Amino acid sequence: MGIVLRPSGARGHADLGWLDSRHSFSFAHYHDPAHMGFRALRVINDDKVAPGGGFPTHGHRDMEIISYVVRGALAHRDTTGGEGVLRRGDVQAMSAGTGVRHSEFNDSDREAAHFLQIWILPRAEGLAPAYRQATIPDAAKRNALRLLVAPDGADGALAINQDVRMFGSLLDPGKSLVHALAPGRAAWIQVVEGEIEVNGERLATGDGASVEAVEEIAIAARAATEFLLFDLA
């Protein structure tokens, strides 16, 4: 209980030439029985896609799939009719449900695309597929926890079919914030870039941590830091 760190260097790693991917939890050819996910959070892949590279059309079902773009441009197309180019600040939530096929390609022939691919187990199988997308400017996340994804689209966030709330933050050096955890809930914190302290524990770029059995999570920035916080049932 308390805080359990998942250091960046301990993550799984896949280098396919066009893709450099770090896996916080077991994924594809990386299998670690001790790291199969955390509560409903099943996958966090930190993906860097080379210019011209990408994921050809492939299928998923019974999974909530979120993409959070850090830099570059990612062209998306899926069988729900969802289509467009995701850029810095864009967040995508796709409910695979009974089945969806999609592709993602770097939309630039010069710049790498960097995004986090996140999978969350749905509350039930066999739900209808859906696609949602929003642009959240950096200013809305500056020194705050901005709600990005929430069950059934609560509070204007992108909807997913699970009791998980995902927040994004850009914390300036020396700034801090507090997130309260309701009884029985837990959190996962993933550092995109930078360095923070979470209840006194240091996390740097690529590090993650689970947080359980605490009432509050105190986060303080030691450097300019971008991170995600998942509040999970």
C-alpha positions in Angstrom: 0.0 0.0 0.0 1.1 3.6 -0.1 3.2 4.4 -3.1 4.8 1.7 -5.3 7.2 3.1 -7.9 7.5 1.8 -11.4 10.9 3.2 -12.6 11.2 4.2 -16.3 14.2 1.9 -16.8 12.3 -1.1 -15.5 9.6 -0.9 -18.2 9.4 -3.2 -21.2 11.0 -2.0 -24.4 10.3 -2.6 -28.0 12.4 -1.0 -30.8 11.0 -1.8 -34.2 13.0 0.9 -36.1 9.9 3.0 -36.9 8.6 2.6 -33.3 10.3 3.0 -30.0 7.9 1.9 -27.3 8.2 1.6 -23.5 5.6 -0.5 -21.7 4.6 0.2 -18.1 2.6 -3.1 -18.1 2.8 -6.3 -20.0 2.1 -5.8 -23.7 2.7 -7.8 -26.9 6.0 -9.7 -26.6 6.8 -8.1 -23.2 5.2 -10.3 -20.5 5.8 -9.7 -16.8 3.3 -11.4 -14.5 4.1 -8.9 -11.7 3.0 -6.0 -14.0 -0.2 -6.9 -15.8 -1.9 -3.6 -15.1 -3.3 -1.7 -12.1 -7.0 -2.1 -11.3 -8.8 -1.2 -14.6 -5.7 0.3 -16.1 -4.3 -2.3 -18.4 -1.7 -0.6 -20.8 0.4 2.5 -20.8 2.7 2.6 -23.8 5.1 5.5 -24.2 5.4 5.5 -28.0 7.7 7.4 -30.4 6.9 6.9 -34.0 9.5 7.8 -36.7 8.6 10.0 -39.6 6.5 8.0 -42.1 6.0 5.2 -39.6 2.8 4.0 -38.1 0.4 1.2 -37.1 -1.4 -0.3 -40.1 -5.1 -1.1 -39.8 -5.7 -3.6 -37.0 -8.6 -4.6 -34.8 -9.5 -4.4 -31.1 -12.6 -5.3 -29.0 -13.8 -4.8 -25.4 -11.2 -2.2 -24.5 -11.3 1.6 -23.9 -8.3 3.0 -25.8 -7.0 6.5 -25.1 -4.3 8.4 -27.0 -2.6 11.4 -25.5 -0.4 13.4 -27.9 2.8 14.9 -26.5 4.4 16.2 -29.7 4.2 15.8 -33.5 1.2 14.8 -35.5 -0.7 11.4 -35.6 -3.1 10.6 -38.4 -6.0 8.4 -37.2 -8.8 6.5 -39.0 -11.2 3.9 -37.7 -14.3 2.0 -38.7 -16.6 4.1 -36.5 -16.0 7.0 -38.9 -13.5 8.7 -36.7 -10.8 10.4 -38.7 -8.3 13.2 -38.3 -4.9 14.4 -37.3 -4.0 14.5 -33.6 -1.5 17.1 -32.5 -0.1 18.5 -29.2 -2.9 18.8 -26.7 -5.3 16.4 -28.5 -6.8 13.5 -26.6 -8.7 10.6 -28.2 -10.9 8.1 -26.5 -12.1 5.1 -28.5 -14.4 2.4 -27.2 -13.6 -0.7 -29.1 -16.7 -2.6 -27.8 -18.0 -5.3 -30.1 -15.1 -4.6 -32.5 -13.3 -1.7 -34.2 -10.5 -1.5 -36.7 -8.2 1.5 -36.8 -4.8 2.8 -38.0 -2.4 5.5 -36.7 0.5 7.0 -38.7 2.9 9.7 -38.2 1.5 12.6 -40.3 5.0 14.2 -40.7 7.9 13.1 -42.9 10.3 15.1 -40.8 9.4 15.0 -37.1 8.8 12.1 -34.8 5.4 11.7 -33.2 5.3 11.1 -29.4 2.2 9.9 -27.7 0.9 7.8 -24.8 -1.3 4.9 -25.7 -3.5 3.9 -22.8 -5.9 0.9 -22.5 -8.6 0.6 -19.8 -10.7 -2.4 -19.3 -14.4 -1.6 -19.9 -17.2 -2.1 -17.3 -18.8 -4.7 -19.6 -18.2 -6.6 -22.8 -20.1 -6.2 -26.0 -20.7 -2.4 -25.8 -21.2 -0.3 -28.9 -18.0 1.1 -30.5 -17.5 4.8 -30.3 -14.9 7.5 -31.0 -14.4 10.8 -29.3 -11.7 13.5 -29.6 -11.0 16.8 -27.9 -8.3 19.5 -27.8 -7.1 20.6 -24.4 -4.7 23.5 -24.6 -1.6 23.6 -22.4 -3.0 26.7 -20.6 -5.9 24.6 -19.3 -3.5 22.1 -17.7 -1.0 24.7 -16.3 -0.6 24.2 -12.6 -3.9 22.4 -12.4 -5.3 18.9 -12.7 -7.5 19.1 -15.8 -10.0 16.3 -16.2 -9.6 14.7 -19.7 -11.5 11.5 -19.5 -14.3 10.4 -17.2 -17.1 7.7 -17.0 -19.9 8.5 -19.4 -18.4 11.9 -20.2 -19.0 13.4 -16.7 -18.0 17.1 -16.2 -17.5 17.6 -19.9 -14.6 15.1 -20.3 -14.3 12.5 -23.0 -16.5 9.5 -22.2 -15.3 6.0 -21.4 -17.1 3.0 -20.2 -15.3 2.6 -16.9 -15.1 4.3 -13.5 -11.8 5.9 -14.2 -11.0 9.6 -14.3 -7.8 10.7 -16.2 -6.3 14.1 -15.5 -3.5 15.9 -17.2 -1.2 18.5 -15.7 1.7 20.8 -16.6 3.3 21.8 -13.4 5.8 24.7 -13.2 8.9 24.4 -11.1 8.1 25.0 -7.4 4.4 24.7 -7.9 2.3 22.0 -6.1 -1.2 20.6 -6.0 -3.2 18.1 -4.0 -5.6 15.4 -5.2 -8.0 13.8 -2.7 -8.7 10.1 -3.0 -12.2 8.8 -2.0 -12.2 5.7 0.3 -11.4 2.6 -1.6 -10.1 4.4 -4.7 -6.5 4.4 -5.9 -4.4 6.4 -8.4 -1.7 5.8 -11.0 0.6 8.7 -11.8 2.6 8.6 -15.0 5.4 11.2 -15.6 5.5 12.2 -19.3 8.5 14.6 -18.9 10.1 16.3 -15.9 10.5 15.6 -12.2 8.0 15.7 -9.4 7.6 14.5 -5.8 4.6 12.5 -4.9 4.0 12.3 -1.2 7.7 12.8 -0.8 8.7 10.2 -3.4 10.7 11.4 -6.5 9.4 10.5 -10.0 11.2 11.6 -13.2 10.6 11.3 -16.9 9.0 7.9 -17.7 8.5 6.9 -14.1 5.1 5.7 -12.9 3.6 5.0 -9.4 0.6 3.4 -7.9 -0.9 5.1 -4.9 -3.3 3.3 -2.5 -4.7 3.6 1.0 -4.1 7.4 1.3 -6.5 10.2 1.6 -4.5 12.8 -0.3 -1.8 12.8 -3.0 0.5 15.8 -2.7 2.4 16.6 -5.9 5.2 19.1 -6.1 7.3 20.0 -9.2 11.1 20.0 -8.9 11.3 20.9 -12.6 8.7 21.8 -15.3 6.7 18.6 -15.5 3.9 17.1 -17.6 2.1 14.1 -16.0 -1.1 12.1 -16.1 -3.1 11.1 -13.0 -5.6 8.2 -13.1 -8.2 8.1 -10.3 -9.4 4.4 -10.3 -12.2 2.5 -8.5 
